[in-house]
Amino acid sequence: MARELKAVLFDLDGTLVDSAGDLGAAADQLRTDRGLPPLGLAAYRAMAGAGARGMLGVAFGMAPDHPDFPLLREEFFQNYERRLTELTRPFDGVVALVEELHARGLRWGVVTNKPLRFSAPLTAGMALFARSGVLVSGDTTPYTKPHPAPLLEAARLLQVDPAACMYVGDDARDIVAGRAAGMTTVAACYGYLGPVDTAEWGADAAIDAPLGLLSVLDLAIEANGLK
């Protein structure tokens, strides 16, 4: 584990919040607007972490190299923008987790590949993020995860050494980015993950529920002789 921990950073979708319902509804609207039957939100859930690429892939079997992809992607974005927090909720235990982080004097924030166009109003519209110390979005830096730049920018904004940060995410790219940034990494093995072997990601720890992070934090403290 890292030296004395001062901040915990999180991915957004699939880690802190379950946004699959709103993403799926925005994609299904593309179908119903064209006279096609809805697929239902369950059809989209497994691809909720893949953004427009995943949603259009489910809705139309469409890959990003399809000539109609850019137009449909923007329509999907507009649909999603109108319903960012209608169905989106924190995962069970997340509210209690961030309260405990605050009680322990740990700063926390969000590093997501979601563009600011969506991440800013989404987090502003949810009470969960009222005490979040930083939001770094997919277009805050010239790079997105798995590049470490967004994580390093979050540490800079928090004025915390990256080595004193922990990053929690539900995708292999989150762990790659966290390791490259010199942070302790935690794989969030809940949310949208299907049959994925998260052990292959090489994270420092893994949790099956948000509150499982508290045990990881305790182990980090003990490993550094701070308890």
C-alpha positions as CSV (number, residue, x, y, z in Angstrom):
1,M,0.0,0.0,0.0
2,A,1.0,3.6,-0.3
3,R,2.4,5.8,2.4
4,E,0.0,7.7,4.6
5,L,-3.3,8.1,2.8
6,K,-4.7,11.6,2.3
7,A,-7.3,11.3,-0.5
8,V,-9.5,8.7,-2.1
9,L,-10.5,9.2,-5.8
10,F,-13.3,7.3,-7.5
11,D,-14.5,6.6,-11.0
12,L,-18.1,7.7,-11.4
13,D,-20.4,5.4,-13.4
14,G,-20.4,1.9,-12.1
15,T,-18.3,2.8,-9.0
16,L,-20.1,5.6,-7.2
17,V,-23.4,5.8,-9.1
18,D,-25.6,3.4,-11.0
19,S,-26.4,5.4,-14.2
20,A,-27.4,2.4,-16.3
21,G,-31.1,3.3,-16.2
22,D,-30.7,6.8,-17.7
23,L,-28.1,5.7,-20.2
24,G,-30.3,2.8,-21.3
25,A,-33.4,4.9,-21.5
26,A,-31.6,7.5,-23.7
27,A,-30.5,4.7,-26.1
28,D,-33.9,3.0,-26.1
29,Q,-35.5,6.4,-27.0
30,L,-33.4,6.3,-30.2
31,R,-35.2,3.1,-31.1
32,T,-38.7,4.2,-30.2
33,D,-38.3,7.5,-32.0
34,R,-37.7,5.4,-35.1
35,G,-40.7,3.1,-34.6
36,L,-38.6,0.3,-33.3
37,P,-39.6,-1.7,-30.2
38,P,-37.7,-0.9,-27.0
39,L,-35.2,-3.4,-25.8
40,G,-35.7,-2.6,-22.1
41,L,-33.1,-1.3,-19.7
42,A,-31.8,-4.7,-18.7
43,A,-30.4,-5.1,-22.3
44,Y,-28.2,-2.1,-21.8
45,R,-26.9,-2.6,-18.3
46,A,-23.8,-4.7,-19.0
47,M,-22.5,-2.0,-21.5
48,A,-23.4,1.0,-19.3
49,G,-19.7,1.6,-18.6
50,A,-18.9,1.9,-22.4
51,G,-20.7,5.1,-23.0
52,A,-22.2,5.9,-26.4
53,R,-20.2,3.2,-28.1
54,G,-21.7,0.6,-25.8
55,M,-25.3,2.0,-25.9
56,L,-25.4,2.3,-29.7
57,G,-23.9,-1.1,-30.0
58,V,-26.8,-2.6,-28.1
59,A,-29.5,-0.4,-29.6
60,F,-28.5,-0.9,-33.3
61,G,-25.5,-3.2,-33.4
62,M,-23.6,-0.2,-34.6
63,A,-19.8,0.2,-34.3
64,P,-18.1,3.6,-34.1
65,D,-16.8,3.3,-37.7
66,H,-20.4,3.2,-39.1
67,P,-21.2,6.4,-41.1
68,D,-24.3,7.1,-39.1
69,F,-22.5,6.8,-35.7
70,P,-21.6,10.4,-35.1
71,L,-25.2,11.7,-35.8
72,L,-26.8,9.0,-33.6
73,R,-24.2,9.6,-30.9
74,E,-25.1,13.3,-30.7
75,E,-28.8,12.4,-30.6
76,F,-28.1,9.9,-27.8
77,F,-26.1,12.6,-26.0
78,Q,-29.1,15.0,-26.2
79,N,-31.5,12.3,-24.9
80,Y,-29.2,11.5,-22.0
81,E,-28.6,15.2,-21.2
82,R,-32.3,15.7,-20.6
83,R,-32.5,12.8,-18.1
84,L,-29.1,12.7,-16.3
85,T,-30.5,12.0,-12.8
86,E,-34.0,10.6,-13.4
87,L,-33.0,7.0,-12.5
88,T,-29.4,7.4,-11.5
89,R,-28.7,6.7,-7.9
90,P,-25.6,6.0,-5.7
91,F,-24.9,2.4,-5.2
92,D,-26.0,1.0,-1.8
93,G,-23.4,1.9,0.8
94,V,-21.8,4.8,-1.2
95,V,-23.4,7.6,0.9
96,A,-22.3,5.9,4.2
97,L,-18.8,5.4,2.7
98,V,-18.2,9.0,1.8
99,E,-19.6,10.1,5.2
100,E,-17.0,7.8,6.8
101,L,-14.2,9.2,4.6
102,H,-15.2,12.7,5.8
103,A,-15.2,11.5,9.4
104,R,-11.7,10.1,9.0
105,G,-10.4,13.4,7.6
106,L,-9.8,12.0,4.1
107,R,-10.5,14.1,1.1
108,W,-12.3,12.5,-1.9
109,G,-13.2,13.3,-5.4
110,V,-14.1,12.0,-8.9
111,V,-12.0,11.1,-11.9
112,T,-14.2,10.0,-14.8
113,N,-13.9,9.6,-18.6
114,K,-17.4,11.1,-18.8
115,P,-17.2,14.5,-20.5
116,L,-17.8,17.6,-18.4
117,R,-21.0,18.3,-20.4
118,F,-22.5,15.4,-18.5
119,S,-20.4,14.9,-15.4
120,A,-20.8,18.5,-14.1
121,P,-24.6,18.6,-14.1
122,L,-24.9,15.0,-12.9
123,T,-22.7,15.6,-9.8
124,A,-24.3,19.0,-9.2
125,G,-27.7,17.4,-9.2
126,M,-26.9,14.8,-6.6
127,A,-26.5,15.5,-2.9
128,L,-23.8,12.8,-2.7
129,F,-21.2,15.1,-4.3
130,A,-21.7,18.2,-2.1
131,R,-18.4,17.5,-0.3
132,S,-16.5,16.1,-3.1
133,G,-13.2,17.9,-3.4
134,V,-12.5,17.6,-7.1
135,L,-14.1,16.5,-10.4
136,V,-11.8,15.7,-13.3
137,S,-13.7,14.7,-16.4
138,G,-12.8,13.0,-19.7
139,D,-12.0,16.4,-21.3
140,T,-10.4,18.1,-18.4
141,T,-6.9,17.1,-19.6
142,P,-5.8,16.2,-23.2
143,Y,-6.0,12.5,-22.2
144,T,-8.5,10.0,-20.8
145,K,-7.9,6.9,-18.7
146,P,-6.0,4.6,-19.0
147,H,-3.6,7.6,-19.3
148,P,-2.6,8.8,-15.8
149,A,-2.9,12.5,-16.6
150,P,-6.5,12.8,-15.2
151,L,-5.5,11.2,-11.9
152,L,-2.4,13.3,-11.6
153,E,-4.5,16.4,-12.3
154,A,-6.9,15.5,-9.5
155,A,-4.0,15.1,-7.1
156,R,-2.6,18.5,-8.2
157,L,-6.0,20.2,-7.7
158,L,-6.3,18.6,-4.2
159,Q,-2.7,19.5,-3.5
160,V,-2.0,15.9,-2.5
161,D,1.0,13.8,-3.5
162,P,-0.3,11.1,-5.9
163,A,1.4,8.5,-3.8
164,A,-0.9,9.5,-0.9
165,C,-4.0,8.9,-3.0
166,M,-6.1,5.8,-3.6
167,Y,-8.0,5.3,-6.8
168,V,-11.2,3.1,-7.0
169,G,-12.7,2.0,-10.3
170,D,-14.7,-0.7,-12.0
171,D,-12.7,-1.1,-15.2
172,A,-9.2,-2.3,-16.1
173,R,-8.3,1.1,-17.5
174,D,-8.9,2.6,-14.0
175,I,-6.4,0.3,-12.5
176,V,-3.9,0.9,-15.3
177,A,-4.3,4.7,-14.8
178,G,-4.0,4.5,-11.1
179,R,-0.9,2.4,-11.2
180,A,0.8,4.7,-13.7
181,A,0.0,7.6,-11.5
182,G,1.7,5.9,-8.6
183,M,-1.5,5.6,-6.6
184,T,-2.9,2.7,-4.6
185,T,-5.5,1.0,-6.7
186,V,-8.8,-0.8,-5.8
187,A,-11.0,-2.7,-8.2
188,A,-14.7,-2.2,-7.6
189,C,-16.1,-5.6,-8.4
190,Y,-19.8,-4.6,-8.4
191,G,-21.9,-2.3,-10.6
192,Y,-21.9,-3.4,-14.2
193,L,-19.2,-6.0,-14.2
194,G,-20.2,-9.3,-15.7
195,P,-18.0,-12.4,-15.7
196,V,-14.7,-10.5,-15.6
197,D,-11.6,-11.8,-13.8
198,T,-10.6,-8.6,-12.0
199,A,-7.6,-10.3,-10.6
200,E,-6.0,-9.9,-14.0
201,W,-6.1,-6.1,-13.6
202,G,-3.3,-6.1,-11.0
203,A,-5.1,-3.9,-8.5
204,D,-3.7,-3.6,-4.9
205,A,-7.1,-4.6,-3.5
206,A,-10.6,-5.5,-4.6
207,I,-14.0,-4.9,-3.1
208,D,-17.4,-6.5,-3.6
209,A,-19.4,-3.6,-2.2
210,P,-18.7,0.1,-1.6
211,L,-18.4,-0.3,2.2
212,G,-15.7,-3.0,1.6
213,L,-13.4,0.0,1.0
214,L,-13.3,0.7,4.7
215,S,-11.5,-2.6,5.4
216,V,-9.0,-1.7,2.7
217,L,-8.4,1.7,4.3
218,D,-7.8,0.0,7.7
219,L,-5.3,-2.3,6.2
220,A,-3.5,0.6,4.5
221,I,-3.3,2.4,7.9
222,E,-2.0,-0.7,9.6
223,A,0.6,-1.3,6.9
224,N,2.0,2.1,7.5
225,G,2.1,1.8,11.3
226,L,-0.5,4.5,11.7
227,K,-2.9,2.6,13.9
